[in-house]
Structure formats: C-alpha cells, structure tokens
C-alpha cells in the first residue's frame, strides 16, 4: 500500500500516530496491567497489613480494601485510589505517611519495598484478579482438560475449498478457520511493502532503495526466500531478535534502588551480547535455555563465553538486596518467561487459579537459594595486554588495596579489642547462654560497654569452639564440659568430686594450668567456673606472644596451648573478612561501601575492564527448603524437596540431586515431552511477526488463559520446531514464507464486524514502529548508523548523540529515561510478555522537538543538498527515507512546501531560562548588563573549558546552583523571561553549605520594578519567596548571586520556581529549564526532511 505523504503542515505532523492505523494491542496509561504482579506483591500485602481492619468483618473509616470496587468507592474520606496516579491517591498518601491526618498502618510505616510495590500497582491502573477461586477438586478437573497441559499433538489441517491460495501447512490451518467463518484471506502484498515488512521484522531496519529495487526486479519464484535468507544471515538480525528476548529477560544495566550500593551492573552488557550472538548463530533454543539456567554446570571445554548466559538469572532487580524477593524474581523470569506459568503467585498461598501449590514454589525457591553469585565473576575472554587494560589493572589494584587496607585495619582493631577484653566478653557470652540471637544481647552489651556486634561475634566463636570440644577429651575445655554436665540442683554436692577428678588427672593431654584452676577449691556453680575461665583466658592473652626462642618449659607450653585456643582459625579472637563487615557500625559501613563502590564503578566504566560473566554457582551445601507460611521467612513450615512442578512432571517426580538442582531444572524445562516450552516460544515468535500470538497471553498459559485461536497450528509449529533441532531461524522461514505472512493489510468493513481483532488473520496487521527500530531507522536513512556489534552500554540521550543501535542503550532500571517510557518500552522491573502500544501527545512532541530527530533531519538535508537542483533534492530525500521516488504530486508538494517555508521564517523567541553573568546597578536597582556564558560543558555554563578560569575564577552555573565570580559585577545570573502577561509567584531556597567564608547574597531583580527581594545565606539554607508580582510579556526576572566581600568558598544552590497564578496556572522550574545551547532553527530543506521522517509511511510498517 502507498501511504499518503501530503504535506499539510502540522495537521500532518500531529497525525503521525492515529490509533486507527495500528493493530497492536493498546494499553491506556502505558505498560500492561499485571495481575501476576498483583497476586505476587500486592494481594499478600493487603491481606497481611490492611484487611484485618478494612475487610469483610470490620471497615475502619468505612473503608474496605478487599476488592478493587471497594477501594475505588472508598470510605468516609472519599475514593481511596486514583488508578494510574499514586501521588493523588489517598491510599498512597496514608501508606507513605505524607497525609496530614491519617497514617497507616497505625503501628508503623510499611517497609520501602512494600510501599514501592503498592505505588507500582497503582501506576499499572490497580489491576485486580478477576474470576472465581477454584477448589482443589475443580482445579484438578480443569487441569486434566486444559489445552496447555496436554501433550503436543501434530494433526493434519482440515480440507479447504479455496484452491490456489497458500502452499504451506500454516496456510492450510489459517484458511480452514477463515472458511468456517465464511471469510477469505486478503490478496498478495506488493513486493515493496513485503520487503519493508520483512526487513523491519528480522533486522529492525528499513530496506535501502537498492535492496527494494533488486527484489522488485527478481522474477524468480524464490526471490522472497532469498531475501529472508539474506536478512537471517545479517548481524543485525541478532540485534533485533536479541532485543525481543531482553524484554523477556527484564534486562537492565542497573540494579534498581539499592540505597548506597553501586547501582550499576558492570558486566550486564556481556549477557546482552551473548543473547545477540546466540540469535545470530541460531543456537538451538534448548541449548539457549540450558545455558541461561545452568551454564556453570555444563562441560564447556575451555569456552567460557556461554557463562555470560547466566545473566538471564542475575540481571534482575535487587530489591534492596532482599534475598527472598531476588529469588522470587528469578522464579518468575524462568516460569513465566519460559513456561508461561505464573508460579510466583504461589509464594504466599496455593495459586488461586492454576495447579501450582505453594510447595512447588518453595521447591524452586530451594534451587535458587542453593545458588550463589561469586565475589569475582569469571572472565569470559582471554585477557590481552593493552594500554587500556594495563591502566585498568593498575587503578583496580590501587582501589582494591584501599578496601583491603580498611578491612585489615578494622580486623586488627576488632581482634585487639576482643583480646584486651577477653574476660568481659567471655562472661557476657556465658550470661547469654552462648546464644548469638539472645533477646537480651544488646542490653547485656550496653551494661558491659561492649559493642553488640562484637559481642555477637565473640559468642558465635565461643559457641562453635565449645560445641567442637564436646566430642573429645579437650585439654583446655574438657573441665568446662565436666562441670557443665552437673545438674544445677546437684552442683554443690557433685562439684567437689569433679574438681578432684580433674586435679588428679594423669592424662598426658591434660593442661596443668587449667587443672590448677580447680585444685584448691571446687567452684560453687557454673557462674564461678565461667569467672575462673575468664580470668585464665585474660592471663593467657596478656602473656607475651611466643617467639622463635620461646621457652619450652611445661608451664610455658601449657600457656601457649591456651593462647592457641584463642587465636586458632575460627577461634574467639580470629576474625574473617566477612565477619569484619558484619561488625562495622553505620559510619564504618558507609566508608567501606564508598571504597567498594569505587572499585565497582571502575569496572562499570573503564574501557580496559575485561568482560566478565554474571554467573551463579552452586553453593557447597544445597539448601533444603521449607514452605514459608504466608510467604514469611520468619515462619518456616514443612520441608519440601527441590524438584520440578508437579503439573508438568507428575506425582511420581523425583527430587533434584545435581547440586542446587538448576541443571536438573533446565533439563526438565527443555525436555521435549514438556508441553509448554516449545508452545510458549513459537507463540512468542508468532506474536512478534503477526502482532498477536495464537495465544493472546504470551506469558500466561494457565487455566485463566483463553485457548489458542488455532490450537492445531500451535501444536504443528511446536512439533516442527523441536524436530528442526529447536532452530528459531527455521521457525522464521516457515512463518514468513507462508501466504498468511504475505497478505495485504487493507481493511474490509464487513470482516471488521465479524472479526474486529483480526484473530483469524484475514489480513496482515499494520503496526507502528517500536522505539528501537524507529530510532535506528532515523539513523539508517540519515546515513549515520554505526553498525558495530557489542560492547558496553551507552547513554542514548547524552550529547553528542551516539549513532550506535538502540539495543546498546544504557537501561537505568530505577531512572529509566522518559523517552523509553514515552514509546512503550518494556519495563525492566519484571519479565515482559509483550510491548503494549499507547498513543499520547508526548510521542508527537518528541518527534517534532527532539534534538536527536532534528540532527538526523539536518544530516539528510545536507546529503540532499549536494545537488543544486530542488527536484533532485526531493528525489534524494524520498529514496533515502522511503526507498522510492516521489510521485509527481508529491514532488510538487515538496517544492511548494520548501518555497512557502523560505518565505515564512518567523523570528525566534528568547529562551524562557538563560544562564549568564553581570552585576546590579545599585543606583537603579536593575541588572546593568547581562552577558550569556560562552562555554557549555554538557552539564554547566562557564567561561571556558577550564575551571577555574584564569580571569573569572570559579564563576559558573548548573541546573541546581553554581559559584559566584570574583566581584559583584561578575555575579552568577539565572534569567527568566516572561512569555506572556501574567501574575506570578516565586519560590526557592538559597543554599550555602561551606563551613568557611562569609556566605552569598541572592537577589531577585525585575527589569521593570527593580529589586523584588534579597537574602544572605551563610552556612545555611534560606527560603526565597515573592508572593505576588505582575509581569509583562518579555520582561525579565534575574536571580543574581554574588559573593558579598569575597568569592572564596562561595558555591551555592538556588533553583527557583516561577509559578503563574493568573490567568491560568502554570510553572517554570529552573532545574528543568536549564539546558545547553539552543538548537539553531531548521532551514526549509531541513524542515522538509523532518516532515518526511514523521509521516505514517516512515513510522508504520504495513
């Protein structure tokens, strides 16, 4: 189909995203509502923390929180929730404790992750699981009948009446369904549209004009098959389809919120590159999954690159390092991503709808709880010596040594303290029954002026030492156990006999110093035994450490034996590196974390850092899991074995025995008899080619899922997929060479009534480009696309803009750049079943105003400008952008557009916010001269590339503040220009945090009225407010900061907000208005190139 490119100015530009043109599933508000997220994260929270007071039996404040309808209706204070908007939802205000009157729960604020989960649920639109909860018997019956749990069966398609359409099995299944509905398929699409469809599908890039023309000129019957083969062999295929898989794998380059820990994953990119390489090499899908779950357990024969596959498990969110949540995320990505089952819904209770008991969830929990991430991830390529790698090694050693030095110094300090005060530590340990979890430990530590963390460590060591000495005639602690064995009621009567036995001991292993403890007088109780031991240990520790020439007398040997008990590995005075970290106070932990973050930051950013794999390794001793009652790890229930899901392996399944069980789990998932794995994958691939899967819920094949639109076709694809060696490229060939794939996308009004969702595939669905192919296509047609494969992730929004493919963009899980969300990027917080399409104004605004898009339009216009002939320029632009020549009417429209714009260049308007310097004329109370800064660093405005500047010192401005100049005539000035007549108010805070200096002066100066206010900040924060002022359009308000009598120590913060009171509310924030040099206005040819880039023909795939 030929799209119209009629140049109707803004009506064309703003019409680039009409919802009627796209057939992808729309989701209002951005992002798919996840009932799985609700079941796993929100329902348990409401049940545990809210429903007791806001449920069926009791409704405090008239509010129920046990149904979506009740929450939306609210209670005495009105609706509790505004779907999509947590900030205005009363429930969230109360939960966050930001509401003036109400704060819930009343006993204390919920943990931050819980509040974050509720907020995310509200953002999703507050989805609530619908449907009747099934009884166990109903669930069993439904399971026996449910299509997804039946073995995959290959059957022949039903006979069809229509002849001459389609030759493949796929076509036969589709045609049979169409005929049964009284419908017929659409006709064959034209070659230009077909090659564009296929090229975007397989590579995420547009075909060139030369590629289109070559295909159109090829009369061979297999012309399209050759195109498909060329595209599958392209390295860009792996980038396109690797990105699809990264949606499933919830890929990101950061951990999410982790408090003061380094947020970045230094080596996440190695997983992304592994995925791309695997698709390009057509790694069999069963091996692809096997490596992503258990590569560390496979015989890799020296090839360590597959270890990077384990990033599938490890690149998820870190949930403030809550291990239960991390493991839940790994269970979810494996079961929902690979099997289409929402197993995480069984974390707190048996799955309400699917045959997944809580026991099965904790069987898998035990698998991942038995797997650890090593401190040093393994290298995945041989190291080579380069200047960059040498520089990295030197700096890494330097930073690592700082960490080691800190830990060693703290270890020495702790050991010295434990030794110097061994007597009070031992007595406190005795009082606390050698129980490191004793409820009175902190009180006892304070009473003895001992750090609780060190006392806990000492108790643990003494407990271990005492436990280890029970089974032997220990010369040091044997007497302790002898007295400890006396019942308390009989101690006075039996202690003398025990003491006599010890005193008369002739055993060669006895220690004479210990024996002497009890020779004179028997103890009166264990408390006295402890006191005598404590004194003995203190004396032993105070004796000089034996050297090479130490005495070998019996007495000295006895004392040295006691010292060895204290200092041996694992002994009371021996402290490991891990134990050091557990005993640090908050300030020390912050210092250590800072040093560790510097090491991690180097690995994440240094170009010489060698690539490493984010692996899991099996723990030396596997965890034997227990069910956590209601998901609470503090309430362990009955034990369960590590094993596969019963619904897929039967009641006679055997527990996993191979280490953690990850390898056993992987093999169970890829077993050809597993009815889900192949079905889920072929359904995903079908969805990505045809817009909607044969099963609409790509990650949920459970009992709530609708049956496939073409169940026999799904099984036929799954069967052939496994028989082809699990080859995804073969799957592409089958689907793309079918007549179904090669249909036109034209609508038929009567068919729209019968099948509005096109589930029977009577036409090919029309789709808008997703974010990645849209951005990559802009680069491709401008001739600037960098096709380099692999490497570290790059910030796509930083200037100068990278020309790498979008798949290599840096994905910040916590602070995902707005452009990703604007264009419906998959959330990296959890495995994503599909991209949901929204149509919002921000999309059009981005494409019209984005400096990146403008940059590509300029490049295109420059390329076209090589010809002086205007008609030739239009033709060049059409071939580059659309891969074709313009129609005569399009050529005429283009020339007319350029001519009109050349005669209609409107004057530029000043920027709302500007950054510069100058001074206030004290006689007029106005800014005498405002001079814009000449140099932009990328984050700040200043005089030149160096700071301090030789003449102007540290004078500069950034988004939040800056530094004053050398005198009052070189004050830092942030200027706001009124865009219209209005009544405004101004708010802000002037900050001076340095401990030295005489502070800074801030003034607000209007060009009409003069000084509106002045303030001085000196080592403090000062509110700066103007309640009301009437401005005229074009009037300037200057925020002037000088250093009073001296510019020393005069860094400041001041990012004011101007608010319009009337006629209509609006606000202008200095932080968001702060920007670099304004983009020069487009010339007519550049405008024309941009308009063509924003047309439906470019932005949609037909």
Secondary structure as UniProt FT lines:
FT   HELIX           10..13
FT   TURN            14..17
FT   HELIX           19..21
FT   TURN            28..29
FT   HELIX           35..37
FT   HELIX           38..42
FT   HELIX           43..49
FT   TURN            50..53
FT   HELIX           60..62
FT   HELIX           68..73
FT   TURN            76..77
FT   TURN            83..84
FT   TURN            87..88
FT   HELIX           90..96
FT   TURN            106..107
FT   HELIX           112..123
FT   TURN            124..125
FT   HELIX           136..145
FT   HELIX           147..149
FT   HELIX           169..180
FT   TURN            181..182
FT   HELIX           191..203
FT   HELIX           209..217
FT   TURN            221..222
FT   HELIX           223..232
FT   HELIX           235..248
FT   TURN            249..250
FT   TURN            259..260
FT   TURN            266..267
FT   HELIX           268..280
FT   TURN            281..282
FT   HELIX           285..294
FT   HELIX           295..297
FT   TURN            301..302
FT   HELIX           305..310
FT   HELIX           311..314
FT   HELIX           319..321
FT   HELIX           323..334
FT   HELIX           335..339
FT   HELIX           343..346
FT   HELIX           358..369
FT   STRAND          371..372
FT   HELIX           387..420
FT   HELIX           422..431
FT   TURN            432..434
FT   TURN            436..437
FT   TURN            439..440
FT   HELIX           441..447
FT   TURN            448..449
FT   HELIX           452..468
FT   TURN            469..473
FT   TURN            475..477
FT   HELIX           478..484
FT   HELIX           488..490
FT   HELIX           491..503
FT   TURN            508..509
FT   HELIX           512..517
FT   TURN            518..519
FT   HELIX           526..542
FT   TURN            548..549
FT   HELIX           554..567
FT   TURN            569..570
FT   TURN            572..573
FT   HELIX           577..582
FT   HELIX           586..605
FT   TURN            607..608
FT   STRAND          617..618
FT   STRAND          626..628
FT   HELIX           629..631
FT   TURN            633..634
FT   STRAND          636..639
FT   HELIX           646..649
FT   TURN            651..652
FT   TURN            659..660
FT   HELIX           662..670
FT   TURN            672..673
FT   TURN            675..676
FT   HELIX           677..690
FT   TURN            698..699
FT   TURN            703..704
FT   TURN            709..710
FT   HELIX           711..723
FT   TURN            724..725
FT   HELIX           728..736
FT   TURN            739..742
FT   HELIX           749..754
FT   TURN            756..757
FT   TURN            759..760
FT   STRAND          767..768
FT   HELIX           771..782
FT   TURN            796..797
FT   HELIX           806..808
FT   TURN            814..815
FT   HELIX           818..822
FT   TURN            823..824
FT   TURN            828..829
FT   HELIX           841..849
FT   HELIX           851..864
FT   TURN            865..866
FT   HELIX           870..882
FT   HELIX           888..902
FT   STRAND          913..921
FT   TURN            922..925
FT   STRAND          926..932
FT   STRAND          935..936
FT   STRAND          940..942
FT   TURN            950..952
FT   STRAND          956..958
FT   STRAND          961..963
FT   HELIX           968..970
FT   STRAND          971..977
FT   STRAND          982..991
FT   STRAND          1000..1006
FT   TURN            1007..1009
FT   STRAND          1010..1017
FT   STRAND          1021..1031
FT   TURN            1033..1034
FT   STRAND          1036..1042
FT   TURN            1044..1045
FT   TURN            1048..1049
FT   STRAND          1051..1053
FT   STRAND          1057..1062
FT   STRAND          1066..1069
FT   HELIX           1070..1073
FT   HELIX           1084..1093
FT   HELIX           1096..1099
FT   STRAND          1100..1101
//
